Amino acid sequence: MKDKLTIIKVGGKIVEEKESLDSLLRDFAAIEGFKLLVHGGGRSATKVAAQLGIETLMIDGRRVTDDAMLDVVTMVYGGLVNKKVVARLQSLGIDALGMTGADMNIIHSHKRPVKSVDYGWVGDVDSVNGEALSALLRSGVVPVVAPLTHDGEGHLLNTNADTMAGETAKGLAPFFDVSLVYCFEKPGVLRDENDDDSVIAEIDPALFASLKEEGIVTGGMLPKLENAFNALDHGVGEVVITRASSLDDLSLGTHIRK
């Protein structure tokens, strides 16, 4: 029987505001068994870029990462946000290690090919070194992973944090019984984005197709759900999308089913 591993992905306002982040990290610290945290930080990156006079360009909700923006996201994701999270977890008695996909070669990617849009230094994940991460976890360390990977040729790549969480879960599935939890500001996937009481308790592939066709699931929720189903197809035991404040009760939120 495999040991339990909980992978939490958090982003949006949660990592930008001290009160919400502190609350989430207290709940994260209380999770029993092995655990790993993947974080975003896009709003902070946009703010720092503006302070430096660097324009942020978004296409279809995705950040175009030229040389200047790559420097910004590396500083913000790998430095500012990551180390704040690590320091707060240490204060809660968690032996956290901040890292990117380049560290220990844990996540190898390739630069996204140019099609209709050149996203610049944006990475699509090729592989996750689950064996190295597993050894790290079993040594008592709690990895805190920033959304940066590398291409093996010396280039860092800005990589979607939802995707990194899903790929990390897949990479660790042979070694652990993995639960993947996407935390954000809403209580789950909603039928009506203006009604927090309209949470869809369970979504299977057929319902997902229907929700897409009806235009109920759009924008950033689409890649979350696509990553969720992909993770389940590759051995991840459970995927939950929920409000960050519900981390202590994972019976809440939206549960993704095969």
C-alpha positions as CSV (number, residue, x, y, z in Angstrom):
1,M,0.0,0.0,0.0
2,K,1.4,3.4,-1.0
3,D,1.9,6.2,1.4
4,K,-0.4,9.2,1.1
5,L,0.9,12.4,-0.6
6,T,-1.1,15.6,-0.9
7,I,-0.1,18.1,-3.6
8,I,-1.6,21.6,-3.1
9,K,-1.6,24.2,-5.9
10,V,-2.3,27.7,-4.8
11,G,-2.3,31.0,-6.8
12,G,-4.4,34.1,-7.5
13,K,-5.2,36.4,-4.7
14,I,-4.3,33.7,-2.1
15,V,-0.6,34.1,-2.5
16,E,-0.8,37.9,-2.9
17,E,-2.5,38.7,0.4
18,K,-0.8,38.0,3.7
19,E,-3.9,37.1,5.7
20,S,-5.2,34.5,3.1
21,L,-1.8,33.1,2.5
22,D,-1.1,32.7,6.3
23,S,-4.4,30.9,6.7
24,L,-3.7,28.5,3.8
25,L,-0.2,27.8,5.1
26,R,-1.5,27.0,8.6
27,D,-4.0,24.5,7.0
28,F,-1.3,23.1,4.7
29,A,1.1,22.6,7.7
30,A,-1.7,20.6,9.5
31,I,-2.1,18.1,6.6
32,E,-0.9,14.7,7.7
33,G,1.6,12.6,5.8
34,F,3.7,13.7,2.8
35,K,2.9,17.0,1.1
36,L,4.1,19.3,-1.6
37,L,3.1,22.9,-2.5
38,V,3.0,24.4,-6.0
39,H,2.4,28.2,-6.1
40,G,1.7,30.8,-8.7
41,G,2.2,34.6,-8.3
42,G,1.2,36.2,-11.6
43,R,-0.3,39.3,-10.0
44,S,2.9,40.0,-8.1
45,A,4.9,39.6,-11.3
46,T,2.6,42.1,-13.2
47,K,3.0,44.6,-10.3
48,V,6.8,44.3,-10.2
49,A,7.1,44.5,-14.0
50,A,5.1,47.7,-13.9
51,Q,7.4,49.2,-11.2
52,L,10.3,48.4,-13.5
53,G,8.7,49.9,-16.5
54,I,8.2,46.5,-18.2
55,E,4.9,46.0,-20.1
56,T,2.9,42.9,-19.4
57,L,1.4,41.3,-22.5
58,M,-1.3,38.7,-22.0
59,I,-2.8,36.6,-24.9
60,D,-5.8,34.4,-24.2
61,G,-5.0,34.8,-20.5
62,R,-1.4,33.6,-20.9
63,R,1.7,35.7,-20.2
64,V,4.1,36.5,-23.1
65,T,7.5,36.0,-21.6
66,D,10.3,37.9,-23.4
67,D,13.8,38.3,-22.0
68,A,12.8,41.1,-19.6
69,M,9.7,39.4,-18.4
70,L,11.6,36.2,-17.8
71,D,13.9,38.1,-15.5
72,V,10.8,39.5,-13.6
73,V,9.0,36.1,-13.2
74,T,12.3,34.5,-12.1
75,M,12.8,37.1,-9.4
76,V,9.1,37.1,-8.3
77,Y,8.2,33.4,-8.6
78,G,11.6,31.9,-7.6
79,G,12.5,34.6,-5.2
80,L,10.0,36.9,-3.6
81,V,6.9,34.7,-3.5
82,N,8.7,31.4,-3.0
83,K,10.9,32.5,-0.2
84,K,8.1,34.2,1.7
85,V,6.1,30.9,1.6
86,V,9.2,29.0,2.7
87,A,9.9,31.3,5.6
88,R,6.3,31.2,6.8
89,L,6.2,27.4,6.6
90,Q,9.4,27.2,8.7
91,S,7.7,29.3,11.3
92,L,5.0,26.7,11.4
93,G,7.5,23.9,12.0
94,I,7.6,22.7,8.4
95,D,11.0,21.9,6.9
96,A,10.2,23.6,3.6
97,L,12.6,23.8,0.6
98,G,11.9,26.4,-2.1
99,M,12.8,25.2,-5.6
100,T,12.0,25.6,-9.3
101,G,11.8,22.8,-11.9
102,A,15.5,23.5,-12.7
103,D,16.6,22.5,-9.1
104,M,17.6,18.8,-8.9
105,N,16.4,18.6,-12.6
106,I,13.0,17.8,-11.2
107,I,11.0,19.3,-14.2
108,H,12.4,19.4,-17.7
109,S,10.5,21.3,-20.4
110,H,10.8,22.6,-23.9
111,K,10.1,26.1,-25.2
112,R,6.6,26.2,-26.6
113,P,6.8,26.1,-30.4
114,V,5.7,29.3,-32.2
115,K,2.4,28.8,-34.0
116,S,0.0,31.7,-34.3
117,V,1.5,33.3,-31.2
118,D,5.1,33.5,-29.9
119,Y,4.8,33.2,-26.2
120,G,8.6,33.6,-25.7
121,W,10.3,31.8,-22.9
122,V,7.3,29.7,-21.9
123,G,7.8,26.0,-21.2
124,D,5.7,22.9,-21.9
125,V,6.6,20.0,-19.5
126,D,8.4,17.0,-20.9
127,S,9.2,15.0,-17.8
128,V,9.2,15.1,-14.0
129,N,11.9,13.4,-12.0
130,G,9.5,11.6,-9.6
131,E,12.3,9.5,-8.1
132,A,14.3,12.5,-7.0
133,L,11.2,14.2,-5.6
134,S,10.2,11.1,-3.8
135,A,13.6,10.8,-2.2
136,L,13.4,14.4,-1.1
137,L,9.9,13.9,0.4
138,R,11.0,10.8,2.3
139,S,13.9,12.6,3.7
140,G,11.4,14.8,5.6
141,V,11.6,17.9,3.3
142,V,8.4,19.6,2.1
143,P,9.1,21.0,-1.4
144,V,7.6,24.4,-2.3
145,V,7.8,24.6,-6.1
146,A,7.7,27.8,-8.1
147,P,6.3,27.8,-11.7
148,L,9.6,27.8,-13.5
149,T,11.2,24.9,-15.4
150,H,14.3,24.5,-17.6
151,D,15.1,23.1,-21.0
152,G,18.4,21.4,-20.2
153,E,20.3,23.9,-22.3
154,G,20.6,26.7,-19.7
155,H,17.3,28.4,-20.2
156,L,14.7,28.9,-17.6
157,L,11.1,28.7,-18.8
158,N,7.9,30.3,-17.4
159,T,5.5,27.4,-16.9
160,N,1.8,27.3,-16.0
161,A,1.5,26.5,-12.3
162,D,-1.7,24.4,-12.8
163,T,0.1,22.3,-15.4
164,M,3.2,22.0,-13.1
165,A,1.0,20.7,-10.3
166,G,-0.7,18.2,-12.5
167,E,2.5,17.0,-14.0
168,T,4.2,16.7,-10.6
169,A,1.2,14.7,-9.4
170,K,1.6,12.3,-12.4
171,G,5.4,12.0,-11.8
172,L,4.8,11.0,-8.2
173,A,1.9,8.7,-8.7
174,P,4.1,5.6,-9.1
175,F,5.6,6.3,-5.6
176,F,2.6,7.6,-3.6
177,D,-1.2,7.6,-3.4
178,V,-1.5,11.1,-4.7
179,S,-4.3,13.6,-4.0
180,L,-4.1,16.8,-6.1
181,V,-5.9,19.9,-4.8
182,Y,-6.3,23.1,-6.7
183,C,-7.0,26.0,-4.3
184,F,-8.4,29.3,-5.4
185,E,-10.8,32.0,-4.3
186,K,-14.1,30.2,-5.2
187,P,-15.6,27.2,-3.4
188,G,-15.3,25.0,-6.5
189,V,-16.4,24.8,-10.1
190,L,-19.6,26.9,-10.3
191,R,-22.6,26.6,-12.6
192,D,-23.1,30.4,-12.1
193,E,-19.8,32.3,-11.6
194,N,-21.8,34.9,-9.6
195,D,-23.3,32.4,-7.2
196,D,-21.0,30.7,-4.8
197,D,-23.8,28.3,-3.8
198,S,-23.8,26.8,-7.3
199,V,-20.9,24.5,-6.7
200,I,-20.8,21.4,-9.0
201,A,-20.0,18.6,-6.5
202,E,-18.6,16.1,-9.1
203,I,-17.5,16.3,-12.7
204,D,-16.8,13.4,-15.0
205,P,-15.6,13.6,-18.6
206,A,-19.2,13.6,-20.0
207,L,-20.3,16.4,-17.8
208,F,-17.1,18.4,-18.5
209,A,-17.8,18.2,-22.2
210,S,-21.4,19.4,-21.6
211,L,-20.2,22.3,-19.4
212,K,-17.7,23.4,-22.1
213,E,-20.4,23.2,-24.8
214,E,-22.8,25.3,-22.7
215,G,-20.1,27.9,-22.0
216,I,-20.3,27.3,-18.2
217,V,-16.7,26.3,-17.9
218,T,-14.4,28.9,-19.6
219,G,-11.1,30.8,-19.1
220,G,-8.7,29.6,-16.5
221,M,-10.9,26.8,-15.3
222,L,-10.5,24.9,-18.6
223,P,-6.8,24.1,-18.1
224,K,-7.5,23.2,-14.4
225,L,-10.0,20.6,-15.4
226,E,-8.0,19.4,-18.4
227,N,-5.0,18.9,-16.1
228,A,-7.2,17.2,-13.5
229,F,-8.5,14.6,-16.0
230,N,-5.0,14.1,-17.4
231,A,-3.7,13.5,-13.9
232,L,-6.4,10.9,-13.1
233,D,-5.6,9.1,-16.4
234,H,-2.0,8.8,-15.2
235,G,-2.5,7.2,-11.8
236,V,-3.4,10.2,-9.6
237,G,-5.9,9.0,-7.1
238,E,-8.0,12.1,-6.4
239,V,-8.4,15.6,-7.7
240,V,-10.3,18.4,-5.9
241,I,-10.9,22.0,-6.9
242,T,-11.9,24.0,-3.8
243,R,-11.6,27.3,-1.9
244,A,-8.3,27.8,-0.1
245,S,-10.1,28.2,3.2
246,S,-11.6,24.7,2.8
247,L,-8.3,22.9,2.8
248,D,-9.1,21.4,6.2
249,D,-12.2,19.7,4.7
250,L,-11.6,18.2,1.3
251,S,-15.1,16.7,1.2
252,L,-16.1,20.2,0.0
253,G,-15.5,21.7,-3.4
254,T,-15.6,19.9,-6.8
255,H,-14.3,16.4,-7.1
256,I,-13.1,15.3,-10.5
257,R,-14.0,11.7,-11.4
258,K,-13.0,9.4,-14.3
